[in-house]
Amino acid sequence: MDFQQTAEKIERLLKGRALDGYEIMLGASRNLSIEVKEQKVDTFKCSAPVGVSVRVLKDRRMGFSFSTSLEDADLARMIDNAVVGAEAQTADECHGFPLPADCPEIGEMFDEGLATIGEEEKIGRTMELERLVLAADPRVRKVRKSSYGESSYRVFLMNSQGVEGEYRGTSVSSSVSAIAEQNGDSQMGWDFGFSTHFAGVSVAEIAARAAGKAAGLLGAGKIATMRCPVVLDNYVATEILEVLAPSFLAENVQKGKSLLAGRLGDKLFAPALRIRDDGTLPGGMATTPFDGEGVPHRDTVLVAAGELRGFLYDTFCACREGKSSTGNATRGGVKSAPHMGVTNFFIEKGVATAAALLDGIGTGVLITDVMGMHTANPVSGDFSVGAAGFLIENGAVAGPVKGFAIAGNILELFRNVELVGDDLRFFGAVGAPSLRIAALDVSGT
């Protein structure tokens, strides 16, 4: 499909309307999803959606509509719907479209060879992942699901202010859920890998981690209730950071839905923590040259030396405060209008090794899994969730433990970070290294 030609056709239709501005977005992708169970293909899904959306500005009112058909009549109907939508909205001086600006050069987004790799090889990779998990440890008896996913996508965006840009990219992922059993006990371990290139995903590494997680928790015992030092592995640290992420969005700050509102410049975090949102991060899951409005992506430092340095903005929220957008308008394809969101949001890695994180802890807990972190209160920051992991005694891992809960406040937790690990890992678009917390309430027996 010729995106430029289609956009010009839509632009001609828009210019025939009495509008104050407009935006056109076109998107196309080819997606593949494979699931294997017991060395047989259980699911095989392939799709190739194409679509277009428009936003129109009329009398400071914004309207949105989309179409998955590129027929002339359907494009005209899409514009009609957007105009009707705008007329039904409340006028706001901050509705508008961004001006053109130079976008960063992003390399390694597209795997030229992905389309040449046969489906048999992709199925083979998924079967190999299942085999490797079962071979990793004799206690791993089952694989609940071995999966492979890929997407090859292309995006074009232009607006009436002169913004025009296009990019294409690929994403490849594999994941597996392993079940280990011993003496009537059963534990599950999950892991995944992601890359912009087929060769960037190692099923051997995924299999080893998933099997290790499942087998490692077998025979887990109980622990006593205590307040003690805690080490969060990078997966758990990421889950907690993900709850905090919306508090950095200007929309939530302005609506009073952020626990960081009114705290700019305050020392809310441990001095060792640096938190960033970087839409230009090489190989990141959310890395693209520009955001959902065509604003260049950038690297924004939000927390440094423990101090809250800033928030994330799209065009609308930036206008509210007389600021510039940080390139944080996201959208889930042509079917959704831009909304605020993080890009590659993470805590910078530190220098502490795994051994250093445990060193000096007389009695504590290494937490490798939490249940229900999404139930944490995003406005107050309070949380109380189930957890599992390993008892720490005299600076070393003593054995697996489960059936306990951890409770506290997210801001207090990040303020009490003593050491930052050197093992930064992303789980989707959010990432963190392991963190050592000075003290946390652990509820056991």
C-alpha positions in Angstrom: 0.0 0.0 0.0 1.2 3.5 -0.9 0.8 5.4 2.4 1.8 8.7 0.9 -0.8 8.4 -1.9 -3.6 7.3 0.6 -2.7 10.2 3.0 -2.9 12.7 0.1 -6.3 11.4 -0.8 -7.6 11.8 2.7 -6.0 15.2 3.0 -7.9 16.4 -0.1 -11.2 15.2 1.5 -10.3 17.0 4.7 -9.5 20.3 3.0 -13.0 20.3 1.7 -14.3 20.7 5.2 -14.5 23.8 7.4 -11.8 22.6 9.9 -9.1 24.4 12.0 -6.7 21.4 11.7 -6.3 17.7 11.2 -4.1 14.7 11.7 -3.9 11.5 9.5 -2.4 8.2 10.7 -1.9 5.1 8.7 -0.8 1.7 10.0 -0.2 -1.8 8.6 1.3 -4.9 10.3 1.8 -8.6 9.8 1.5 -10.5 13.0 2.2 -14.2 13.8 1.4 -16.1 17.0 2.3 -19.8 17.6 1.7 -21.9 20.7 3.0 -25.5 21.1 1.9 -28.1 23.6 3.5 -31.6 23.8 5.5 -31.0 20.6 2.3 -30.2 18.6 1.1 -26.9 17.3 -1.8 -25.9 19.5 -2.4 -22.4 18.1 -1.3 -20.8 14.9 -2.6 -17.3 14.2 -1.6 -14.9 11.4 -3.1 -11.5 10.7 -2.3 -8.5 8.5 -4.4 -5.6 9.6 -4.4 -2.2 7.7 -6.1 0.9 8.8 -6.3 4.7 9.0 -7.5 7.2 11.5 -8.1 10.9 11.6 -8.3 13.6 14.3 -10.0 16.8 13.4 -10.0 20.2 15.2 -13.1 22.4 14.8 -13.8 25.4 17.1 -11.2 24.1 19.6 -13.1 20.8 19.8 -11.3 17.5 18.9 -12.9 14.6 17.1 -11.5 11.2 16.2 -12.5 8.3 13.9 -10.9 5.4 12.1 -11.5 3.0 9.3 -10.1 -0.4 8.3 -11.3 0.1 4.8 -9.6 2.4 2.4 -12.5 2.7 -0.1 -13.3 6.3 -0.9 -16.9 6.1 0.6 -15.5 4.7 3.8 -12.8 7.3 4.1 -15.5 10.1 3.6 -17.7 8.4 6.2 -14.7 8.3 8.7 -14.2 12.0 8.3 -17.9 12.7 8.7 -17.8 10.7 12.0 -14.8 12.6 13.2 -16.4 16.0 12.5 -19.6 14.9 14.3 -17.5 13.7 17.2 -15.7 17.1 17.4 -19.0 19.0 17.5 -20.2 16.9 20.4 -17.0 17.6 22.5 -16.3 20.4 25.0 -14.1 23.2 23.6 -10.7 23.6 25.1 -7.9 26.1 24.2 -5.3 23.3 24.6 -6.7 21.1 21.9 -4.3 21.3 18.9 -1.6 19.6 16.9 2.2 19.8 17.4 4.6 21.7 15.1 7.3 19.9 13.1 10.6 19.1 14.9 13.6 17.0 14.1 13.2 13.3 15.1 16.1 11.2 16.3 17.7 8.6 14.0 16.8 5.2 15.4 18.8 2.2 14.2 18.2 -1.6 14.4 14.4 -1.3 14.5 13.7 -3.5 11.5 14.9 -7.1 10.8 15.2 -7.3 7.0 15.5 -11.1 7.2 12.5 -11.9 9.4 10.1 -12.3 6.4 12.5 -14.8 4.8 12.5 -17.1 7.7 10.0 -19.9 7.1 7.1 -20.8 9.4 8.6 -24.3 10.0 11.7 -22.7 11.6 9.5 -20.5 13.8 7.5 -23.5 14.9 10.7 -25.4 15.4 12.0 -22.7 17.7 8.8 -22.9 19.8 9.1 -26.7 20.0 12.8 -26.4 20.9 11.9 -24.1 23.8 9.5 -26.7 25.2 12.2 -29.4 24.8 14.9 -27.4 26.5 12.7 -26.6 29.5 11.9 -30.3 30.1 15.6 -31.2 29.7 16.8 -28.4 32.1 15.8 -30.2 35.3 14.3 -33.6 35.9 11.8 -32.1 38.4 10.2 -30.0 35.5 7.5 -32.4 34.4 5.2 -30.2 32.3 5.2 -27.2 30.1 1.9 -25.3 30.3 2.6 -23.3 27.2 5.5 -22.5 24.8 4.9 -19.5 22.6 6.3 -17.5 19.8 5.1 -14.1 18.5 6.3 -11.7 15.9 5.1 -8.5 14.3 6.3 -6.5 11.3 4.8 -3.0 11.3 4.7 0.3 9.5 3.4 3.7 10.7 2.8 6.9 8.8 1.6 10.2 10.4 1.0 13.7 9.2 -0.9 16.8 10.4 -2.0 20.2 9.1 0.9 21.9 10.9 3.5 20.3 8.6 4.4 17.3 10.7 5.1 14.2 8.5 7.0 11.0 9.4 7.1 7.3 8.8 8.9 4.3 10.4 8.8 0.6 10.3 9.9 -2.0 12.8 9.8 -5.6 13.8 9.4 -7.4 17.1 10.0 -11.0 18.1 9.3 -12.7 21.4 9.2 -16.2 22.9 7.8 -17.2 26.3 7.3 -20.4 28.3 5.5 -21.6 31.5 7.2 -24.5 33.2 5.7 -26.7 36.0 8.1 -28.5 38.4 6.9 -31.3 40.8 8.5 -33.1 43.7 7.0 -34.9 46.8 3.5 -33.7 46.1 4.6 -30.1 45.7 4.1 -28.2 42.4 5.5 -24.8 41.4 5.4 -22.8 38.2 8.1 -20.7 36.6 7.6 -18.3 33.6 10.1 -16.4 31.5 10.3 -14.7 28.2 12.6 -13.0 25.7 12.1 -10.0 23.3 14.1 -8.5 20.5 13.6 -6.4 17.4 15.4 -9.2 15.5 14.8 -13.0 15.2 18.4 -13.8 16.2 18.2 -11.6 19.3 16.0 -14.1 21.3 17.7 -17.0 23.0 15.4 -19.9 23.8 18.2 -21.6 25.7 18.3 -18.7 28.2 14.5 -18.5 28.5 14.3 -22.2 29.1 17.0 -22.2 31.8 15.4 -19.2 33.6 11.9 -20.7 33.5 13.0 -24.1 34.7 15.2 -22.6 37.4 12.3 -20.5 38.7 9.9 -23.4 38.9 12.3 -25.9 40.4 13.8 -23.4 42.8 10.6 -22.9 44.8 10.0 -26.6 45.3 9.7 -27.5 49.0 9.2 -23.9 50.0 8.6 -23.4 53.7 6.9 -20.8 55.9 8.6 -17.8 57.6 7.8 -15.9 60.7 6.3 -12.4 60.7 9.0 -9.8 60.9 10.3 -6.4 59.7 13.6 -7.1 57.9 15.8 -6.2 55.0 14.5 -7.4 51.6 16.0 -7.9 48.2 13.6 -7.5 45.2 14.7 -9.3 42.1 14.5 -7.4 38.9 11.1 -8.9 38.0 9.4 -7.9 41.3 11.2 -4.4 41.2 9.7 -3.9 37.7 6.2 -4.9 38.9 6.4 -2.3 41.7 7.8 0.4 39.4 5.0 -0.3 36.9 2.5 0.7 39.6 4.3 4.0 40.2 4.7 4.8 36.5 1.3 6.5 36.0 2.1 9.0 38.8 4.7 10.5 36.4 2.1 11.3 33.7 1.2 15.0 33.7 -2.5 14.0 33.1 -2.7 12.2 36.4 -0.8 15.0 38.2 -3.2 17.6 36.9 -6.2 15.6 37.8 -4.9 14.9 41.4 -4.5 11.2 40.7 -0.8 11.1 41.3 1.0 10.5 44.6 3.7 12.8 43.2 1.5 15.8 42.6 2.9 19.0 44.2 6.2 17.2 45.0 8.4 18.5 42.2 11.9 19.1 43.5 11.4 17.0 46.7 13.8 14.3 47.7 11.3 11.4 47.6 13.6 8.6 46.5 16.8 7.0 47.7 19.9 8.9 46.5 21.1 5.9 44.5 18.0 5.8 42.3 17.8 7.3 38.8 14.5 6.9 36.9 14.2 7.6 33.2 11.7 7.4 30.3 13.6 7.0 27.1 11.7 6.5 23.8 15.0 6.4 21.9 16.6 3.5 23.9 18.3 1.1 21.4 16.3 -2.2 21.2 13.6 -1.0 23.5 10.1 -2.4 23.1 8.6 1.2 22.9 11.4 2.8 20.8 10.3 4.8 17.8 11.4 8.1 16.2 8.2 9.9 17.3 5.2 9.5 19.5 1.5 9.0 18.7 1.2 12.7 17.8 4.4 13.0 15.7 6.4 14.6 18.5 10.1 13.4 18.6 10.8 10.8 21.2 13.4 11.8 23.8 15.3 10.6 26.9 13.7 12.3 30.0 15.3 12.0 33.4 12.6 12.0 36.0 14.4 11.1 39.2 18.1 11.9 39.9 20.0 11.9 43.2 16.7 11.0 44.9 15.0 14.2 43.6 11.8 14.3 41.6 13.0 16.3 38.5 10.0 16.3 36.2 6.9 14.7 34.7 5.9 13.3 31.3 3.8 15.3 28.9 1.8 15.1 25.6 0.8 18.2 23.6 -2.5 18.8 25.5 -1.1 18.4 29.0 2.0 20.4 28.2 -0.2 23.3 27.0 -2.0 23.3 30.3 1.3 24.2 32.1 3.0 26.2 29.3 5.6 23.5 28.8 6.7 21.4 25.8 5.6 17.8 25.2 8.2 15.1 26.2 6.9 12.9 23.4 4.6 10.7 25.7 1.5 10.5 23.6 1.0 6.8 22.9 -1.6 4.9 20.9 -2.5 1.3 20.4 -2.7 1.5 16.6 -5.1 3.3 14.3 -8.1 2.3 16.4 -7.2 4.5 19.3 -6.7 8.2 19.7 -3.4 9.4 21.4 -3.4 9.1 25.1 -0.7 9.6 27.8 1.7 6.8 28.5 5.3 5.9 29.3 7.8 4.7 26.6 10.8 2.7 27.9 10.4 3.5 31.6 13.1 2.2 33.9 15.4 2.5 36.9 19.0 2.8 35.7 21.2 -0.1 36.7 23.6 0.2 39.6 26.9 -1.6 40.4 25.9 -4.1 43.1 26.3 -7.7 42.2 23.9 -10.4 43.3 26.2 -11.4 46.1 26.7 -7.7 47.2 22.9 -7.3 47.5 22.8 -10.1 50.0 26.0 -9.3 51.8 25.5 -8.2 55.4 21.9 -9.3 55.8 21.6 -11.4 58.9 17.9 -12.4 58.3 15.9 -11.2 55.4 14.0 -12.3 52.3 14.8 -12.4 48.5 11.5 -11.8 46.8 11.1 -13.4 43.3 7.3 -13.3 42.9 4.4 -11.1 44.1 0.7 -11.8 43.6 -1.8 -9.0 43.0 0.6 -6.0 42.7 -2.1 -4.4 40.4 -4.3 -4.0 43.6 -1.9 -1.4 45.0 -3.4 2.0 45.5 -1.9 4.2 42.7 -2.8 7.4 44.5 -1.7 6.7 48.1 1.0 4.2 47.1 -0.1 1.7 49.8 0.2 -2.0 49.0 -0.3 -5.4 50.6 0.4 -8.4 48.4 1.2 -12.1 48.6 4.8 -13.1 47.9 7.3 -15.9 47.4 11.0 -16.2 47.3 14.0 -17.3 49.4 15.0 -16.8 53.0 18.3 -14.9 53.5 20.5 -15.9 56.4 24.0 -14.6 57.1 24.3 -13.0 53.7 23.4 -16.1 51.7 20.2 -17.7 50.3 19.0 -20.3 52.8 16.0 -21.9 51.1 12.7 -21.2 49.3 9.7 -19.7 51.2 6.1 -18.9 50.2 2.7 -18.1 51.7 3.7 -14.8 53.2 2.7 -11.2 52.4 4.6 -7.9 52.1 3.1 -4.5 52.9 4.1 -0.9 52.8 4.1 2.2 50.7 5.7 2.4 47.3 7.3 5.8 47.9 8.6 4.7 51.2 10.0 1.5 49.6 11.9 3.4 47.0 13.1 5.9 49.6 14.6 2.9 51.5 16.6 1.5 48.7 20.1 0.8 50.0 21.7 -0.8 46.9 20.9 -1.0 43.2 21.8 -4.1 41.3 23.7 -4.4 38.0 21.1 -6.6 36.4 18.7 -4.2 34.7 16.1 -6.1 32.7 13.0 -5.0 30.8 9.7 -6.9 31.1 7.8 -5.2 28.3 8.3 -1.4 28.2 9.1 -1.1 31.9 12.4 -2.3 33.5 14.4 -2.4 36.7 17.5 -3.9 38.3 17.3 -5.9 41.6 17.0 -3.6 44.6 17.9 -4.0 48.3 15.4 -2.4 50.6 16.6 -1.5 54.1 13.4 -2.8 55.8 9.9 -4.0 54.8 7.0 -5.6 56.8 6.8 -9.3 56.0 3.7 -11.1 57.3 4.3 -14.9 57.8 3.2 -17.4 60.4 
